[in-house]
Amino acid sequence: MNLTSRGSRLAAQGTILTAAAFLFFVDLFLPWAQSCTNVVIYPPTAPGPVLPGARLGSFICQGQTGGWGWGGAGTVAGVLVALLFVWEATRVARLELGLNLGYGSLLSAALCFGVVVFAVIAVVARLTWDAPQGGTLLYGGLFLWIALALALLIGLGGLAHWRIWNANGPAPIHP
């Protein structure tokens, strides 16, 4: 797999990964699920005569919950993507941290791969064993699929950084 010089330059600048990490982190807080229950409300006082047993029935939806639940793999993905955002933002700001291009790209690649792995685990959990506790998916799970697409975009950025590491990292030591 050969990277073009333009693709390597974009990866090294960190702009795409910064934007994807920010959008992914925002998506962690979007409502993937909500639970609704049929609640019966008895009016405490009502003007005029009230019939015995009068009640007002309505569907009330509890607070919307994020698809990640901020537990387990979702928490790890959230922490890793926050670290990735901060790390890539330093590249965009062109701050010198004393790392050469190869080591900087190795760190980016490791964070990217971590985000992808834990995001996939969190999405699988949300669709399978966590589904009964989280409620039904809103919008057909649109926010969940957006998060998965962003995680895959972050993973592609990680592959680009892995290639940069291979090209600019230290030569392997042969005994």
Short mmCIF file of the C-alpha atoms (twelve columns), coordinates in Angstrom:
data_MODEL
# 
_entry.id   MODEL 
# 
loop_
_atom_site.group_PDB 
_atom_site.id 
_atom_site.type_symbol 
_atom_site.label_atom_id 
_atom_site.label_alt_id 
_atom_site.label_comp_id 
_atom_site.label_asym_id 
_atom_site.label_seq_id 
_atom_site.Cartn_x 
_atom_site.Cartn_y 
_atom_site.Cartn_z 
_atom_site.pdbx_PDB_model_num 
ATOM 1   C CA . MET A 1   0.000   0.000  0.000  1 
ATOM 2   C CA . ASN A 2   1.627   3.227  -1.140 1 
ATOM 3   C CA . LEU A 3   0.592   6.556  0.261  1 
ATOM 4   C CA . THR A 4   0.709   9.569  -1.932 1 
ATOM 5   C CA . SER A 5   2.815   12.463 -0.745 1 
ATOM 6   C CA . ARG A 6   -0.374  14.522 -0.381 1 
ATOM 7   C CA . GLY A 7   -1.986  11.854 1.817  1 
ATOM 8   C CA . SER A 8   1.125   11.650 3.965  1 
ATOM 9   C CA . ARG A 9   1.233   15.421 4.272  1 
ATOM 10  C CA . LEU A 10  -2.426  15.589 5.337  1 
ATOM 11  C CA . ALA A 11  -1.874  12.833 7.881  1 
ATOM 12  C CA . ALA A 12  1.251   14.496 9.238  1 
ATOM 13  C CA . GLN A 13  -0.551  17.821 9.621  1 
ATOM 14  C CA . GLY A 14  -3.290  16.125 11.651 1 
ATOM 15  C CA . THR A 15  -6.183  18.218 10.331 1 
ATOM 16  C CA . ILE A 16  -8.411  15.324 9.284  1 
ATOM 17  C CA . LEU A 17  -7.820  13.334 12.462 1 
ATOM 18  C CA . THR A 18  -8.443  16.403 14.624 1 
ATOM 19  C CA . ALA A 19  -11.803 17.012 12.952 1 
ATOM 20  C CA . ALA A 20  -12.798 13.333 13.022 1 
ATOM 21  C CA . ALA A 21  -11.806 12.982 16.690 1 
ATOM 22  C CA . PHE A 22  -13.804 16.101 17.612 1 
ATOM 23  C CA . LEU A 23  -16.908 14.880 15.748 1 
ATOM 24  C CA . PHE A 24  -16.543 11.408 17.264 1 
ATOM 25  C CA . PHE A 25  -16.318 12.881 20.782 1 
ATOM 26  C CA . VAL A 26  -19.413 15.040 20.144 1 
ATOM 27  C CA . ASP A 27  -21.247 11.959 18.879 1 
ATOM 28  C CA . LEU A 28  -20.633 10.271 22.232 1 
ATOM 29  C CA . PHE A 29  -23.149 12.685 23.773 1 
ATOM 30  C CA . LEU A 30  -25.833 12.478 21.093 1 
ATOM 31  C CA . PRO A 31  -28.976 10.506 21.978 1 
ATOM 32  C CA . TRP A 32  -28.764 7.067  20.478 1 
ATOM 33  C CA . ALA A 33  -31.535 5.666  22.630 1 
ATOM 34  C CA . GLN A 34  -34.404 6.677  24.820 1 
ATOM 35  C CA . SER A 35  -36.923 4.748  26.863 1 
ATOM 36  C CA . CYS A 36  -40.599 5.709  26.909 1 
ATOM 37  C CA . THR A 37  -43.253 4.498  29.304 1 
ATOM 38  C CA . ASN A 38  -46.995 4.971  29.570 1 
ATOM 39  C CA . VAL A 39  -47.466 7.111  32.658 1 
ATOM 40  C CA . VAL A 40  -50.854 7.709  34.251 1 
ATOM 41  C CA . ILE A 41  -51.211 11.100 35.941 1 
ATOM 42  C CA . TYR A 42  -53.943 11.749 38.489 1 
ATOM 43  C CA . PRO A 43  -54.739 15.459 38.777 1 
ATOM 44  C CA . PRO A 44  -54.377 16.543 42.435 1 
ATOM 45  C CA . THR A 45  -57.015 19.232 42.141 1 
ATOM 46  C CA . ALA A 46  -59.167 20.076 39.210 1 
ATOM 47  C CA . PRO A 47  -61.641 22.912 38.788 1 
ATOM 48  C CA . GLY A 48  -65.205 21.747 38.725 1 
ATOM 49  C CA . PRO A 49  -66.485 18.285 39.444 1 
ATOM 50  C CA . VAL A 50  -64.031 15.446 39.004 1 
ATOM 51  C CA . LEU A 51  -65.344 12.035 38.161 1 
ATOM 52  C CA . PRO A 52  -64.116 9.214  40.378 1 
ATOM 53  C CA . GLY A 53  -61.176 7.462  38.765 1 
ATOM 54  C CA . ALA A 54  -60.532 10.328 36.347 1 
ATOM 55  C CA . ARG A 55  -57.024 10.207 35.041 1 
ATOM 56  C CA . LEU A 56  -54.891 11.534 32.262 1 
ATOM 57  C CA . GLY A 57  -52.829 8.959  30.418 1 
ATOM 58  C CA . SER A 58  -49.797 9.970  28.405 1 
ATOM 59  C CA . PHE A 59  -46.564 8.659  27.060 1 
ATOM 60  C CA . ILE A 60  -43.612 10.263 28.796 1 
ATOM 61  C CA . CYS A 61  -40.087 9.685  27.647 1 
ATOM 62  C CA . GLN A 62  -37.342 9.624  30.214 1 
ATOM 63  C CA . GLY A 63  -34.078 11.412 29.631 1 
ATOM 64  C CA . GLN A 64  -32.249 10.385 26.543 1 
ATOM 65  C CA . THR A 65  -29.231 8.232  27.126 1 
ATOM 66  C CA . GLY A 66  -26.068 8.207  25.099 1 
ATOM 67  C CA . GLY A 67  -25.368 5.046  23.186 1 
ATOM 68  C CA . TRP A 68  -22.032 4.590  24.909 1 
ATOM 69  C CA . GLY A 69  -23.391 4.722  28.419 1 
ATOM 70  C CA . TRP A 70  -19.906 5.818  29.460 1 
ATOM 71  C CA . GLY A 71  -19.204 2.390  30.800 1 
ATOM 72  C CA . GLY A 72  -16.674 -0.216 29.758 1 
ATOM 73  C CA . ALA A 73  -15.465 0.013  26.165 1 
ATOM 74  C CA . GLY A 74  -17.367 3.263  25.534 1 
ATOM 75  C CA . THR A 75  -15.434 5.021  28.279 1 
ATOM 76  C CA . VAL A 76  -12.109 3.766  26.942 1 
ATOM 77  C CA . ALA A 77  -13.038 4.887  23.401 1 
ATOM 78  C CA . GLY A 78  -14.034 8.304  24.759 1 
ATOM 79  C CA . VAL A 79  -10.767 8.768  26.658 1 
ATOM 80  C CA . LEU A 80  -8.667  7.599  23.689 1 
ATOM 81  C CA . VAL A 81  -10.455 9.876  21.232 1 
ATOM 82  C CA . ALA A 82  -10.012 12.833 23.612 1 
ATOM 83  C CA . LEU A 83  -6.285  12.079 23.801 1 
ATOM 84  C CA . LEU A 84  -6.162  11.718 20.005 1 
ATOM 85  C CA . PHE A 85  -7.895  15.082 19.604 1 
ATOM 86  C CA . VAL A 86  -5.411  16.813 21.923 1 
ATOM 87  C CA . TRP A 87  -2.434  15.098 20.270 1 
ATOM 88  C CA . GLU A 88  -3.529  15.906 16.727 1 
ATOM 89  C CA . ALA A 89  -4.462  19.473 17.719 1 
ATOM 90  C CA . THR A 90  -0.812  19.977 18.743 1 
ATOM 91  C CA . ARG A 91  0.175   18.946 15.204 1 
ATOM 92  C CA . VAL A 92  -2.316  21.382 13.680 1 
ATOM 93  C CA . ALA A 93  -1.012  24.147 15.977 1 
ATOM 94  C CA . ARG A 94  2.544   23.165 14.973 1 
ATOM 95  C CA . LEU A 95  3.722   22.897 18.568 1 
ATOM 96  C CA . GLU A 96  7.165   21.368 18.928 1 
ATOM 97  C CA . LEU A 97  7.161   18.514 21.426 1 
ATOM 98  C CA . GLY A 98  10.615  17.134 20.680 1 
ATOM 99  C CA . LEU A 99  9.410   14.042 18.807 1 
ATOM 100 C CA . ASN A 100 10.428  13.316 15.276 1 
ATOM 101 C CA . LEU A 101 7.813   12.632 12.609 1 
ATOM 102 C CA . GLY A 102 8.124   8.857  12.955 1 
ATOM 103 C CA . TYR A 103 7.538   8.678  16.706 1 
ATOM 104 C CA . GLY A 104 4.733   11.225 16.499 1 
ATOM 105 C CA . SER A 105 3.036   9.119  13.863 1 
ATOM 106 C CA . LEU A 106 3.513   5.968  15.936 1 
ATOM 107 C CA . LEU A 107 1.661   7.624  18.816 1 
ATOM 108 C CA . SER A 108 -1.103  8.770  16.444 1 
ATOM 109 C CA . ALA A 109 -1.426  5.284  14.958 1 
ATOM 110 C CA . ALA A 110 -1.638  3.645  18.401 1 
ATOM 111 C CA . LEU A 111 -4.378  6.048  19.540 1 
ATOM 112 C CA . CYS A 112 -6.288  5.575  16.273 1 
ATOM 113 C CA . PHE A 113 -6.211  1.800  16.485 1 
ATOM 114 C CA . GLY A 114 -7.309  1.958  20.134 1 
ATOM 115 C CA . VAL A 115 -10.263 4.175  19.242 1 
ATOM 116 C CA . VAL A 116 -11.353 1.817  16.461 1 
ATOM 117 C CA . VAL A 117 -11.090 -1.332 18.583 1 
ATOM 118 C CA . PHE A 118 -12.988 0.058  21.566 1 
ATOM 119 C CA . ALA A 119 -15.547 1.850  19.383 1 
ATOM 120 C CA . VAL A 120 -16.366 -1.397 17.590 1 
ATOM 121 C CA . ILE A 121 -16.681 -3.227 20.923 1 
ATOM 122 C CA . ALA A 122 -18.986 -0.478 22.251 1 
ATOM 123 C CA . VAL A 123 -21.163 -0.525 19.111 1 
ATOM 124 C CA . VAL A 124 -21.456 -4.318 19.188 1 
ATOM 125 C CA . ALA A 125 -22.369 -4.155 22.877 1 
ATOM 126 C CA . ARG A 126 -24.958 -1.467 22.194 1 
ATOM 127 C CA . LEU A 127 -26.588 -3.561 19.488 1 
ATOM 128 C CA . THR A 128 -26.554 -6.825 21.437 1 
ATOM 129 C CA . TRP A 129 -26.315 -7.354 25.182 1 
ATOM 130 C CA . ASP A 130 -26.761 -3.696 26.249 1 
ATOM 131 C CA . ALA A 131 -29.836 -3.122 24.057 1 
ATOM 132 C CA . PRO A 132 -32.487 -4.095 26.680 1 
ATOM 133 C CA . GLN A 133 -31.131 -1.584 29.231 1 
ATOM 134 C CA . GLY A 134 -30.606 1.295  26.803 1 
ATOM 135 C CA . GLY A 135 -33.992 1.466  25.124 1 
ATOM 136 C CA . THR A 136 -34.757 1.530  21.443 1 
ATOM 137 C CA . LEU A 137 -32.390 3.229  19.031 1 
ATOM 138 C CA . LEU A 138 -33.500 6.631  17.833 1 
ATOM 139 C CA . TYR A 139 -33.531 7.509  14.141 1 
ATOM 140 C CA . GLY A 140 -32.798 3.906  13.255 1 
ATOM 141 C CA . GLY A 141 -29.528 4.198  15.155 1 
ATOM 142 C CA . LEU A 142 -28.275 7.003  12.906 1 
ATOM 143 C CA . PHE A 143 -25.899 8.421  15.513 1 
ATOM 144 C CA . LEU A 144 -24.492 4.974  16.175 1 
ATOM 145 C CA . TRP A 145 -23.690 4.479  12.490 1 
ATOM 146 C CA . ILE A 146 -22.181 7.970  12.289 1 
ATOM 147 C CA . ALA A 147 -19.908 7.072  15.216 1 
ATOM 148 C CA . LEU A 148 -18.892 3.834  13.508 1 
ATOM 149 C CA . ALA A 149 -18.157 5.668  10.237 1 
ATOM 150 C CA . LEU A 150 -16.047 8.234  12.112 1 
ATOM 151 C CA . ALA A 151 -14.189 5.438  13.909 1 
ATOM 152 C CA . LEU A 152 -13.375 3.854  10.542 1 
ATOM 153 C CA . LEU A 153 -12.183 7.238  9.217  1 
ATOM 154 C CA . ILE A 154 -9.968  7.555  12.300 1 
ATOM 155 C CA . GLY A 155 -8.693  4.028  11.606 1 
ATOM 156 C CA . LEU A 156 -7.759  4.991  8.042  1 
ATOM 157 C CA . GLY A 157 -5.863  7.956  9.461  1 
ATOM 158 C CA . GLY A 158 -4.113  5.512  11.776 1 
ATOM 159 C CA . LEU A 159 -3.059  3.400  8.788  1 
ATOM 160 C CA . ALA A 160 -1.596  6.503  7.136  1 
ATOM 161 C CA . HIS A 161 0.337   7.275  10.315 1 
ATOM 162 C CA . TRP A 162 1.543   3.673  10.511 1 
ATOM 163 C CA . ARG A 163 2.966   4.042  6.997  1 
ATOM 164 C CA . ILE A 164 4.656   7.299  8.029  1 
ATOM 165 C CA . TRP A 165 6.148   5.495  11.037 1 
ATOM 166 C CA . ASN A 166 7.469   2.725  8.783  1 
ATOM 167 C CA . ALA A 167 9.085   5.304  6.494  1 
ATOM 168 C CA . ASN A 168 10.487  7.620  9.185  1 
ATOM 169 C CA . GLY A 169 10.995  5.412  12.224 1 
ATOM 170 C CA . PRO A 170 14.368  4.041  13.276 1 
ATOM 171 C CA . ALA A 171 15.827  1.187  11.274 1 
ATOM 172 C CA . PRO A 172 15.320  -2.257 12.815 1 
ATOM 173 C CA . ILE A 173 18.249  -3.592 14.819 1 
ATOM 174 C CA . HIS A 174 19.630  -6.869 13.493 1 
ATOM 175 C CA . PRO A 175 21.836  -8.906 15.846 1 
# 
